[in-house]
Amino acid sequence: MKPPEEIKLEVKERFSNLSGTYDQIMFLKQITLRLVELTHLKSGDAVLDVATGTGAAAIAAAQIVGEKGKVVGVDLSPAMLAHARRKVNEARLQNVEVYEGDAEHLDFPDSFFDHVICSLGLFFMPDMIAALREWQRVLKPGGSIGFSSFGAGLFEPLIGLWINRLKQHGLMPASLPVKRLETPADCQAVLRGSGFSKIEVQFEQLGYFIPTVGERWNDIVTGLEGEPLKQLTPELRNQIEKEHMEELMAFMTPEGLFVSIPALFSWGWKSG
């Protein structure tokens, strides 16, 4: 297993490379906004958004907590944070700040936030329990930690089709740690292991239709799925594109290609 600091550097680099196209990935925003909605924030709350990325959750939370509230976003990637700051400025929000920082070592006092949220970020962290314990430290008694993760069957059957296409060309799919939190039992275990006793996990089947196979290809090349293509010649990349778009046509419906997004939303409440 790689050292934790090496993993963090890889995550930082991976998302810095994605920062320019990150907001084009529809399902990320869909899950993120749903987490904010389900966490039941209220006016005046102080909220920490860990792995804030380009700021979607932080901005949505800031609009709920209002002028009397405060939202702080933390992320490893300066490139992602640059987009977050731009969006905060465009929205003219005065109650949001974003900082570069490590989720396992937060620069905030004990019992500082009413809620801590983390959308699709916890499973990237080398030591999830250490991260959750640190978030619990900065959480006020009675406050909640909420995070989202992907359930089993993410993107099926489309992801299976893509992986098979890569393997036919001797390519390995991008290694993603999403399976670390793909069941309710997984989510409950990390919350219990970090000291929470009051726990809730909610499953929702989300998804959407992509109108054309070309848009599915764009999602691949702008997201983590497309990482194996970066090492290829333009000729081979074009060949794989042609082959994959042809096989995708078998999955087209009148509404388009369905992207299945099984999502888990988990919360733990700090006692007191």
Residue, then its C-alpha position, 0 to 999 in steps of 0.5 A: m500500500k502506498p504511503p498516505e502522503e503519496i496518495k494525497l499528492e496523487v489525489k491533488e494532482r488528479f483533481s487539479n488536472l480535472s479542475g477545468t472540466y469538473d463542473q461539466i460532470m452532471f452526476l457530481k453536482q446532482i449528488t452534491l446538491r442532494l447531500v446539502e438538501l438532506t442535511h437539513l441546514k438552517s439559517g445561522d449555521a456554521v458549516l464546513d465543506v470538506a473536499t469542497g472542490t469547485g465549491a458546489a456544496a459550499i455555495a448551496a449551503a451558503q444560500i441556506v444558512g444566509e447572512k447570519g451563517k458561515v460556510v468554509g470549504v477546504d480542499l487539497s487542490p489549489a486549481m479546484l479552489a480557484h474555480a470555487r473562489r470565482k464562483v463564490n465571487e460571481a454569486r456575490l456571497q459574503n458568507v463563504e471562504v475556501y482554503e487549501g488544507d488537509a482533511e485529516h489536519l484541520d486548522f480550526p478550534d474544537s466544537f466550531f461547526d454546526h455541520v460538516i459535509c463531504s460530497l464524494g470525497l471521503f473514499f479518496m482519503p487514505d485514513m477515512i476514520a482519522a479524517l472522520r475523527e478530525w471532523q468530529r473534533v471541530l463539530k459542536p455537540g449535537g451537530s452532524i457529519g454528512f457524506s455521500s458515496f456511490g452505491a454498487g452498480l455505478f454507471e452500469p452497464l455503461i462502465g462495464l462496456w467502457i472497461n471491456r473496450l479498454k481491456q481489448h486494447g491492453l489498457m487498465p481502467a483508472s483506479l478509483p476507490v469508490k468501492r470503499l463506501e459502496t454499501p450501507a454497512d461500509c458507511q456505518a462501519v467507518l462512522r462507528g469506528s470513528g466514535f459515532s453512535k447515532i448514525e443514519v444511512q439513506f440510499e437513493q437511486l439517482g440518474y439521468f439520460i445523456p441525449t447522444v453517444g457523443e455526449r457520453w464520450n465527452d463525459i469519459v474524456t473530461g472525467l476520471e474514466g478517460e485517464p487511460l486515454k492520455q497515454l495514447t497516440p491520437e490515432l489509437r484514441n480516435q479508433i477507441e472513440k469510434e469503436h466505443m460510440e458504435e457499441l453504445m448505440a445498442f444501449m440508446t433509448p428514445e430518451g438517450l443513454f441512461v446513466s445509473i447513479p446509486a447514491l448513499f447519504s450517511w450521517g453521524w451525530k456528535s453526542g452531547 
